[in-house]
Amino acid sequence: MDRRAFANRMEITKHGLLKKKFTGDEEPDLLIGKYGNEYLRWSGNEFLYLAARTRSGKGVGMVIPNCLHYRDSMVVFDPKLENFLITGGYRAAHGQEVFFCLTRADVCRNTNAIRTRLWFHTVGILVPISAEIPPIPTKM
């Protein structure tokens, strides 16, 4: 028997997704949606992975609200700089250290090494850092 269905209010409440306030000793919460006029908030120490097609609203619907809401450290893959430019100033104004990291990876065909050059930008200072990831063996 097929039991797929959207959760009802009782199920959402049972799993604590309508909780209004999270204390400092609990894991920070993420905004994961809305039910009626209330935000669904999920708290846990697991990772959250979001994947959807291009231009589907991931940034405005999930990433930016959580960059503004999340009270702990976060790492955001932001190749177009949109999230950094929109939320970085707000996070910095509210006591977070904000770093911008521009990453460029070149795959070397001869050695299968990935060469990465990082620039960390904070308060107008650019610091170049280079790192090389050793080749991954093709045979064990």
C-alpha positions as CSV (number, residue, x, y, z in Angstrom):
1,M,0.0,0.0,0.0
2,D,1.4,3.4,-1.0
3,R,1.6,5.7,2.1
4,R,3.2,8.8,0.5
5,A,1.6,12.0,1.6
6,F,2.4,15.5,3.0
7,A,2.7,15.7,6.7
8,N,-0.3,17.0,8.6
9,R,-0.1,19.5,11.6
10,M,0.0,16.7,14.2
11,E,3.0,15.0,12.5
12,I,4.8,18.3,12.0
13,T,4.3,19.2,15.7
14,K,5.3,15.7,16.8
15,H,8.7,16.2,15.1
16,G,9.2,19.6,16.7
17,L,9.2,21.5,13.4
18,L,6.9,24.3,14.7
19,K,9.0,25.1,17.7
20,K,9.2,28.9,18.1
21,K,12.4,29.3,20.2
22,F,15.6,27.3,20.4
23,T,17.9,27.8,23.4
24,G,21.7,28.2,23.3
25,D,22.3,24.7,24.5
26,E,20.3,23.2,21.6
27,E,21.6,22.7,18.1
28,P,21.0,25.9,15.9
29,D,17.9,25.6,13.8
30,L,17.4,26.0,10.1
31,L,14.3,27.3,8.3
32,I,13.1,24.6,6.0
33,G,9.7,25.8,4.9
34,K,6.3,27.1,6.0
35,Y,3.1,25.5,7.2
36,G,0.3,28.0,7.0
37,N,1.8,31.2,8.4
38,E,4.3,29.4,10.6
39,Y,7.9,28.6,9.8
40,L,9.1,25.0,9.9
41,R,12.3,25.0,11.9
42,W,14.6,22.0,12.0
43,S,17.4,21.5,14.6
44,G,19.9,18.7,14.6
45,N,23.5,17.9,14.2
46,E,23.1,16.3,10.8
47,F,24.0,17.9,7.5
48,L,21.5,19.5,5.3
49,Y,21.9,19.1,1.5
50,L,19.8,21.0,-1.0
51,A,19.8,20.2,-4.7
52,A,17.5,21.5,-7.4
53,R,17.8,22.7,-11.0
54,T,19.2,26.1,-11.9
55,R,17.0,29.2,-11.2
56,S,14.5,27.1,-9.1
57,G,14.7,29.4,-6.0
58,K,17.2,27.7,-3.8
59,G,19.0,30.9,-3.0
60,V,16.0,33.2,-2.2
61,G,13.9,30.4,-0.7
62,M,16.4,28.5,1.4
63,V,20.0,29.8,1.4
64,I,19.6,33.6,2.0
65,P,16.9,33.2,4.8
66,N,19.2,30.7,6.6
67,C,22.3,32.9,6.1
68,L,20.4,35.7,7.9
69,H,18.8,33.4,10.5
70,Y,21.4,30.8,11.5
71,R,23.2,31.7,14.7
72,D,26.3,29.5,14.4
73,S,29.2,29.2,11.9
74,M,28.4,28.3,8.3
75,V,30.2,27.5,5.1
76,V,28.3,28.4,1.9
77,F,29.4,27.5,-1.6
78,D,28.6,30.7,-3.4
79,P,30.2,30.9,-6.9
80,K,28.2,33.9,-8.0
81,L,28.8,35.9,-4.7
82,E,25.1,36.5,-4.4
83,N,24.7,35.1,-0.8
84,F,27.9,36.8,0.4
85,L,26.9,40.2,-0.9
86,I,23.3,40.0,0.4
87,T,24.0,38.5,3.9
88,G,27.7,39.1,4.8
89,G,27.2,42.6,6.1
90,Y,24.2,41.6,8.2
91,R,26.1,38.7,9.8
92,A,29.1,40.9,10.4
93,A,27.0,43.6,12.0
94,H,25.6,40.9,14.4
95,G,28.9,39.7,15.7
96,Q,29.8,37.0,13.2
97,E,33.3,36.9,11.6
98,V,32.6,36.9,7.8
99,F,35.2,35.6,5.4
100,F,35.0,35.5,1.6
101,C,37.0,32.7,0.0
102,L,37.4,32.8,-3.8
103,T,38.5,29.3,-4.9
104,R,39.8,28.3,-8.3
105,A,40.5,24.6,-9.0
106,D,42.5,23.4,-12.0
107,V,42.7,19.7,-12.6
108,C,46.1,18.7,-13.8
109,R,45.6,15.9,-16.4
110,N,49.1,14.5,-16.0
111,T,49.0,14.0,-12.2
112,N,45.3,14.0,-11.4
113,A,46.2,16.7,-8.8
114,I,43.8,19.5,-8.0
115,R,45.6,22.8,-7.4
116,T,43.7,25.3,-5.5
117,R,44.5,29.0,-4.8
118,L,42.4,30.6,-2.1
119,W,42.1,34.3,-1.2
120,F,40.6,35.1,2.1
121,H,39.1,38.6,2.2
122,T,38.5,40.3,5.5
123,V,38.4,44.0,6.2
124,G,40.0,44.8,2.9
125,I,43.1,42.5,3.3
126,L,43.8,39.9,0.7
127,V,45.9,36.9,1.9
128,P,46.9,34.4,-0.8
129,I,47.0,30.8,0.3
130,S,48.0,27.9,-2.0
131,A,47.2,24.2,-1.4
132,E,47.7,21.1,-3.4
133,I,45.7,18.0,-3.0
134,P,47.8,14.9,-3.8
135,P,46.7,12.6,-6.6
136,I,44.1,9.9,-5.8
137,P,45.5,6.5,-6.8
138,T,43.5,4.8,-9.5
139,K,44.5,1.3,-8.4
140,M,44.4,-0.1,-4.8
